[in-house]
Amino acid sequence: MANAASGMAVHDECKLKFLELKSKRTFRYITYKIEDQQVMIDKIGSSDESYEDFTNSLPADECRYAVFDFDFTTDENCQKSKIFFIAWSPDTSKVRMKMVYASSKDRFKRELDGIQLELQATDPSEMSMDIIKSRAL
């Protein structure tokens, strides 16, 4: 379960809740944090929460991983959904924390089968709704 490169384990609940988000669409987003050398769930947003609720749930001075289920309508008027993996690493977080999150990101992302797009952000402007829309289309 632990990764030799980063020494990080991934709690089973992380994968189970992600599968629910992907297949049953019961959640809008999930944020994950690293605690005691393990990736675990931080917060879960219900399906009726907005992108703004999601961005407000991210701490201003701590790193997080997140998945967000983005619903949108294409130019052809088709309803679609894309699952984003977001690596949140604010400039104000501790250097050690940024290093731990950066070194564990790829392995954790591989655990979540079904990620369609990835975004890395160091401040809220780097993950604005306009950026999310442009990446999804």
Disulfide bonds with the S-S distance in Angstrom:
none
